[in-house]
Amino acid sequence: MLVRKVDEILEYVKRLSELLDRLEDAVEREQQNGRGGQRAKGPYAQTLAAAGIGHTDFPDVSSNKGKHLAEAYAPKHRDK
């Protein structure tokens, strides 16, 4: 069982490495092309250039807004 977990972790590391390579390539392309013809500057240039291009295979709150908002705003039932 431990070996299977280690194999799963190694697979995730491999996938993460591939995703990081793709992200670095995208950031580099975005910086070369620049938005509006200007190259991003400053300490957050790479982060800002990559904004909005990420993807995950896992659901999160932002991808399931309706469900999470419904749960947050639904009336609470009290057992008496």
C-alpha positions in Angstrom: 0.0 0.0 0.0 2.8 2.4 0.8 4.5 1.6 -2.5 1.3 2.5 -4.3 1.1 5.9 -2.5 4.8 6.6 -3.3 4.0 5.7 -7.0 1.0 8.1 -6.9 3.1 10.9 -5.4 5.8 10.4 -8.0 3.2 10.5 -10.8 1.8 13.8 -9.3 5.3 15.2 -9.2 5.8 14.3 -12.8 2.5 15.9 -13.8 3.4 19.0 -11.7 6.7 19.3 -13.4 5.1 19.2 -16.8 2.5 21.8 -15.8 5.2 24.1 -14.4 7.1 23.8 -17.7 4.0 24.7 -19.6 3.4 27.6 -17.3 6.9 28.9 -17.6 6.6 28.7 -21.4 3.3 30.6 -21.3 4.7 33.3 -19.1 7.7 33.7 -21.4 5.5 34.0 -24.4 3.2 36.4 -22.7 6.2 38.6 -21.7 7.6 38.5 -25.2 4.3 39.4 -26.8 3.3 41.7 -24.0 -0.2 43.0 -23.4 -0.8 46.1 -25.5 2.7 45.9 -26.9 4.4 46.6 -23.6 6.5 44.2 -21.6 5.5 43.7 -18.0 7.8 45.3 -15.4 8.1 45.1 -11.7 8.4 42.4 -9.0 5.1 40.8 -9.9 5.5 40.9 -13.7 5.7 37.1 -14.2 2.7 36.5 -11.8 0.6 39.1 -13.5 1.5 37.9 -17.0 0.4 34.4 -16.0 -2.9 35.5 -14.5 -5.9 33.7 -15.9 -4.0 31.1 -17.8 -3.9 28.4 -15.1 -6.0 25.2 -15.1 -6.7 22.5 -12.6 -8.3 19.1 -13.0 -9.7 19.5 -9.5 -12.9 21.3 -8.6 -12.7 24.3 -6.3 -15.0 26.9 -4.9 -14.7 29.2 -7.9 -15.7 26.4 -10.4 -18.7 25.4 -8.2 -19.9 28.9 -7.2 -23.6 28.0 -7.4 -23.3 25.0 -5.1 -21.2 26.8 -2.5 -23.3 29.9 -2.5 -26.5 27.9 -2.2 -25.0 26.1 0.8 -23.9 29.4 2.4 -27.2 31.2 1.9 -29.6 28.3 2.4 -31.8 28.6 5.5 -30.5 26.5 8.4 -32.8 23.9 9.7 -32.9 23.5 13.5 -34.0 20.3 15.1 -36.3 20.9 18.1 
